[in-house]
Amino acid sequence: MTPAAHLILVGLPGAGKSTVGREVARRLQRPFVDLDDEICAAAGMSVREIFATHGEARFRDLERAATERLARSDAPAVVAPGGGWITVPGLVRLVRPPSRLIWLQLSAERALARLGAGVAVRPLLAVTDPLAALRDLLKARESFYMQADHTLSVEMMTPPEMVEATLALARP
């Protein structure tokens, strides 16, 4: 079996990975995989519950297992992992090559604005100052995001513009 060439969208929470990923998958006629949804289905609980009950280490173990399943898939998909997925040692190597990564790049301020009230359900952002938390996440993750095959600055893009730009990068 040849590993599938997945298109993997990486970036901060609020970057648009799931929103853009669903439409890109539809347009490319590929399945869409939200890795957090896969993890929740396997665990039988939400990301927030996994973090609260078992901690981040258990979540990362489940994330590795979901990535291993993805790596064994022979159907190319558009994938939206959680924002920290790219920082977990060995996960990118499981799927690349042949998969390609696109970093949906935006500022912490824009990410927070896009998340709106949804910030409260993000375990790493359910803090007194979510903007400071997003800035810290970006600072810690930026060097990892920069290892993507493509960087797409989505700071001022609408979701339809993000979809079109992502599709352009997805084509060989």
GUTOR-325200 format. One line per 3 residues: number of its first residue (from 1); their letters; for each residue x negated, y negated, z of N, C-alpha, C. Coordinates in steps of 0.001 Angstrom, whole numbers, padded with zeros to 6 digits. Layout:
<atoms>
NUM = A = X:Y:Z:X:Y:Z:X:Y:Z; ...
</atoms>
This chain:
<atoms>
1 = MTP = -000844:001177:000000:000000:000000:000000:-000895:-001247:000000; -000619:-002168:-000894:-001334:-003430:-000954:-000668:-004420:-000012; -001449:-005098:000819:-000833:-006078:001713:-000139:-007178:000911
4 = AAH = 000952:-007661:001441:001719:-008704:000766:001030:-010057:000913; 001170:-010875:-000113:000639:-012239:-000089:001731:-013156:000453; 001786:-013255:001765:002770:-014113:002407:002359:-015575:002269
7 = LIL = 003330:-016450:002306:003109:-017882:002389:003442:-018261:003830; 002440:-018713:004578:002604:-018963:006008:002470:-020460:006274; 003515:-021020:006881:003551:-022443:007187:003143:-022649:008641
10 = VGL = 002107:-023448:008862:001609:-023685:010216:001707:-025166:010539; 001740:-025474:011834:001784:-026857:012279:002455:-026979:013625; 002478:-028199:014106:003093:-028490:015404:004575:-028138:015420
13 = PGA = 005136:-027927:016613:006590:-027857:016709:007160:-029165:016137; 008201:-029061:015347:008801:-030237:014742:008264:-030567:013365; 007250:-029834:012913:006662:-030113:011595:007606:-029737:010458
16 = GKS = 008543:-028832:010724:009481:-028418:009688:009234:-027026:009160; 008459:-026231:009873:008112:-024893:009392:009346:-024046:009089; 010294:-024021:010001:011497:-023202:009796:012438:-023824:008769
19 = TVG = 012668:-025110:008880:013581:-025792:007953:013076:-025680:006521; 011822:-026021:006321:011219:-025960:004986:011070:-024510:004545; 010633:-023667:005461:010402:-022265:005127:011633:-021559:004602
22 = REV = 012773:-021807:005220:014015:-021158:004753:014331:-021537:003309; 014208:-022819:002996:014542:-023267:001640:013484:-022822:000628; 012232:-022859:001003:011168:-022383:000109:011370:-020903:-000173
25 = ARR = 011696:-020134:000847:011939:-018699:000660:013113:-018471:-000288; 014171:-019241:-000094:015335:-019101:-000975:014942:-019401:-002423; 014189:-020462:-002605:013808:-020873:-003961:012823:-019901:-004594
28 = LQR = 011965:-019282:-003800:011006:-018299:-004324:011602:-016892:-004371; 012821:-016761:-003891:013505:-015471:-003810:012687:-014461:-003001; 012267:-014925:-001837:011524:-014097:-000895:012266:-014098:000440
31 = PFV = 012014:-013107:001263:012572:-013154:002610:011908:-014276:003410; 012653:-014813:004362:012105:-015784:005300:011944:-015089:006636; 010776:-015254:007244:010498:-014646:008543:010135:-015749:009534
34 = DLD = 010994:-015944:010522:010669:-016822:011641:010058:-015903:012691; 008759:-016024:012889:008054:-015088:013764:008584:-015134:015202; 008972:-016324:015674:009547:-016404:017025:010856:-015617:017111
37 = DEI = 011678:-015672:016060:012918:-014885:016046:012609:-013392:016093; 011587:-012972:015374:011175:-011557:015393:010737:-011148:016799; 009986:-012019:017456:009507:-011747:018811:010686:-011646:019775
40 = CAA = 011616:-012580:019660:012794:-012581:020544:013635:-011324:020351; 013799:-010909:019111:014571:-009693:018838:013894:-008478:019463; 012574:-008407:019339:011843:-007271:019902:011893:-007271:021431
43 = AGM = 011849:-008464:022025:011820:-008568:023487:013208:-008579:024106; 014211:-008897:023310:015563:-008996:023843:015771:-010217:024725; 014972:-011248:024509:015120:-012491:025264:014540:-013646:024467
46 = SVR = 014876:-014859:024873:014398:-016054:024169:012921:-016305:024478; 012305:-017145:023662:010911:-017521:023907:010783:-018117:025303; 011706:-018981:025640:011678:-019615:026964:011748:-018565:028076
49 = EIF = 012624:-017556:027908:012743:-016498:028917:011474:-015646:028985; 010866:-015374:027836:009615:-014600:027831:008548:-015348:028620; 008385:-016652:028332:007400:-017456:029048:007707:-017487:030542
52 = ATH = 008968:-017703:030896:009346:-017830:032307:009202:-016518:033066; 009563:-015416:032418:009568:-014123:033090:008211:-013423:033057; 007554:-013486:031896:006333:-012701:031705:005084:-013536:031447
55 = GEA = 005253:-014829:031142:004107:-015703:030903:003683:-015748:029448; 002807:-016703:029178:002334:-016910:027807:001540:-015718:027288; 000781:-015053:028152:-000031:-013916:027711:000853:-012818:027108
58 = RFR = 001985:-012534:027736:002911:-011515:027202:003493:-011978:025878; 003844:-013265:025795:004353:-013793:024532:003318:-013588:023428; 002053:-013873:023719:000996:-013729:022701:000818:-012258:022307
61 = DLE = 001004:-011337:023240:000950:-009906:022899:002075:-009548:021923; 003267:-010054:022196:004405:-009802:021307:004185:-010457:019946; 003553:-011618:019958:003241:-012330:018715:002252:-011520:017873
64 = RAA = 001276:-010921:018520:000304:-010078:017810:001012:-008873:017182; 001888:-008237:017937:002619:-007082:017412:003474:-007484:016209; 004137:-008638:016280:004959:-009108:015154:004083:-009403:013947
67 = TER = 002901:-009958:014172:001977:-010245:013067:001449:-008954:012456; 001195:-007965:013275:000747:-006666:012751:001825:-006041:011865; 003092:-006155:012276:004191:-005647:011442:004236:-006418:010115
70 = LAR = 004076:-007711:010189:004069:-008541:008994:002929:-008131:008061; 001763:-007877:008616:000594:-007498:007821:000802:-006169:007100; 001619:-005298:007677:001884:-003993:007050:002989:-004060:006000
73 = SDA = 003676:-005169:005946:004787:-005319:005005:004276:-005384:003570; 005031:-004778:002674:004647:-004858:001263:005539:-005831:000493; 006386:-006566:001205:007268:-007559:000585:006783:-008958:000952
76 = PAV = 006284:-009719:-000026:005816:-011069:000287:006948:-011928:000843; 006657:-012620:001924:007657:-013442:002601:007120:-014858:002800; 008020:-015755:003117:007650:-017077:003607:007799:-016990:005119
79 = VAP = 006735:-017345:005827:006664:-017095:007265:006476:-018400:008031; 007239:-018549:009103:007093:-019679:010018:006733:-019125:011393; 005447:-019107:011722:005059:-018695:013070:005207:-019861:014036
82 = GGG = 005098:-019578:015322:005090:-020653:016300:003847:-021508:016120; 003874:-022703:016692:002785:-023654:016501:001435:-023174:016989; 001406:-022315:018004:000141:-021834:018548:-000372:-020558:017924
85 = WIT = 000397:-019972:017023:000028:-018695:016397:-001382:-018732:015823; -001701:-019794:015124:-002986:-019882:014422:-004178:-019888:015374; -003956:-020219:016645:-005061:-020301:017611:-005384:-018966:018271
88 = VPG = -004534:-017985:018079:-004736:-016693:018743:-005789:-015901:017966; -006881:-015553:018628:-007973:-014866:017931:-007484:-013623:017171; -007883:-013552:015916:-007622:-012379:015083:-006322:-012368:014317
91 = LVR = -005355:-013221:014654:-004053:-013147:013979:-004148:-013548:012510; -004866:-014607:012217:-004985:-015038:010819:-005685:-013954:010006; -006699:-013337:010583:-007433:-012271:009865:-006537:-011084:009522
94 = LVR = -005483:-010876:010296:-004573:-009765:010009:-003829:-009958:008685; -003603:-011197:008290:-002768:-011468:007116:-003493:-012177:005972; -004716:-012619:006212:-005428:-013375:005181:-006820:-012840:005002
97 = PPS = -007261:-012583:003747:-006412:-012572:002571:-005437:-011396:002610; -004447:-011369:001822:-004134:-012187:000655:-003224:-013375:000955; -002682:-013471:002164:-001727:-014538:002458:-002387:-015909:002387
100 = RLI = -001542:-016916:002126:-002025:-018298:002081:-001316:-019106:003155; -002070:-019995:003781:-001548:-020842:004844:-001451:-022285:004362; -000344:-022922:004709:-000148:-024340:004436:000102:-025035:005769
103 = WLQ = -000711:-026037:006066:-000547:-026825:007276:000386:-027982:006985; 001520:-028001:007647:002443:-029122:007568:001976:-030124:008627; 001195:-031093:008177:000503:-032018:009072:001362:-033247:009378
106 = LSA = 001470:-033545:010667:002142:-034768:011088:001659:-035153:012477; 001955:-036385:012876:001522:-036887:014171:002409:-036332:015283; 001892:-036408:016489:002670:-035988:017658:003920:-036846:017793
109 = ERA = 003801:-038135:017491:004941:-039037:017599:006065:-038638:016644; 005703:-038331:015411:006705:-037940:014412:007293:-036578:014778; 006462:-035669:015273:006956:-034345:015685:008003:-034492:016789
112 = LAR = 007714:-035342:017767:008654:-035546:018867:009968:-036134:018357; 009869:-037101:017440:011083:-037705:016876:011911:-036662:016144; 011255:-035771:015415:011987:-034730:014680:012611:-033707:015609
115 = LGA = 011941:-033404:016704:012479:-032414:017639:013704:-032938:018376; 013723:-034218:018678:014856:-034802:019396:015133:-034050:020687; 016395:-033768:020932:016798:-033067:022157:016284:-031632:022186
118 = GVA = 015917:-031078:021027:015406:-029716:020953:014093:-029520:021684; 013449:-030604:022066:012177:-030503:022776:012345:-029749:024089; 013518:-029846:024702:013758:-029226:026008:013704:-027705:025979
121 = VRP = 013927:-027088:024817:013921:-025626:024751:012551:-025067:024371; 011582:-025932:024180:010221:-025505:023847:009423:-025380:025136; 009025:-024172:025527:008371:-023983:026826:007152:-024879:027056
124 = LLA = 006338:-025089:026046:005135:-025896:026231:005431:-027391:026215; 006666:-027756:025861:007031:-029176:025790:008067:-029561:026842; 008549:-028599:027605:009543:-028870:028653:008828:-029416:029887
127 = VTD = 008240:-030604:029703:007438:-031250:030739:007892:-032705:030865; 007350:-033394:031840:007718:-034790:032082:007414:-035679:030878; 006273:-035452:030220:005862:-036285:029089:005607:-035406:027862
130 = PLA = 006665:-035074:027106:006475:-034201:025949:005572:-034808:024872; 005536:-036127:024754:004646:-036745:023767:003188:-036479:024123; 002845:-036634:025380:001475:-036325:025814:001165:-034849:025578
133 = ALR = 002152:-033978:025821:001952:-032541:025594:001712:-032264:024108; 002485:-032912:023239:002286:-032731:021795:000924:-033257:021354; 000522:-034391:021909:-000808:-034924:021570:-001899:-033942:021989
136 = DLL = -001740:-033368:023181:-002719:-032389:023660:-002729:-031149:022766; -001535:-030688:022369:-001464:-029521:021478:-002154:-029813:020154; -001888:-030980:019589:-002510:-031334:018314:-004023:-031392:018452
139 = KAR = -004492:-031998:019505:-005935:-032097:019732:-006564:-030697:019846; -005902:-029814:020580:-006430:-028458:020782:-006331:-027592:019536; -005325:-027851:018695:-005061:-026967:017556:-005547:-027497:016207
142 = ESF = -005860:-028763:016135:-006153:-029373:014839:-007262:-028655:014076; -008331:-028261:014749:-009428:-027578:014052:-008969:-026233:013481; -008007:-025606:014131:-007455:-024351:013611:-006574:-024633:012397
145 = YMQ = -005702:-025653:012528:-004827:-026008:011411:-005640:-026372:010168; -006786:-027003:010381:-007620:-027433:009257:-008182:-026256:008465; -008094:-025057:009003:-008577:-023872:008297:-007548:-023315:007321
148 = ADH = -006384:-023952:007251:-005353:-023517:006299:-005874:-023713:004873; -005269:-023002:003951:-005670:-023115:002546:-005300:-024474:001958; -004214:-025046:002455:-003741:-026349:001983:-003257:-027162:003177
151 = TLS = -003443:-028471:003078:-002893:-029400:004069:-001884:-030283:003357; -000692:-030351:003906:000375:-031168:003339:000791:-032187:004398; 000469:-033458:004164:000859:-034503:005098:002350:-034756:004933
154 = VEM = 003125:-034433:005969:004581:-034539:005906:005101:-035694:006750; 004206:-036535:007201:004537:-037638:008100:005729:-038456:007613; 005723:-038824:006353:006766:-039703:005824:007695:-038991:004840
157 = MTP = 007626:-037673:004771:008444:-036923:003825:009794:-036536:004418; 010796:-036502:003557:012093:-035942:003924:011997:-034427:003760; 012910:-033677:004367:012872:-032222:004162:012898:-031808:002682
160 = PEM = 013737:-032398:001823:013682:-031998:000414:012320:-032284:-000239; 011693:-033386:000127:010362:-033684:-000414:009342:-032666:000093; 009480:-032272:001347:008576:-031266:001907:008721:-029941:001170
163 = VEA = 009952:-029579:000851:010204:-028329:000131:009530:-028377:-001236; 009737:-029447:-001974:009147:-029558:-003320:007623:-029519:-003265; 007028:-030231:-002315:005576:-030248:-002194:005038:-028874:-001790
166 = TLA = 005750:-028192:-000920:005339:-026857:-000507:005427:-025879:-001674; 006508:-025968:-002434:006649:-025116:-003617:005499:-025344:-004593; 005106:-026590:-004783:004005:-026900:-005697:002706:-026238:-005219
169 = LAR = 002478:-026220:-003911:001272:-025584:-003366:001376:-024055:-003377; 002588:-023529:-003374:002789:-022078:-003325:002530:-021411:-004669; 002617:-022182:-005705:002408:-021606:-007039:000942:-021360:-007294
172 = P = 000616:-020244:-007931:-000803:-019936:-008182:-001470:-020922:-009125
</atoms>
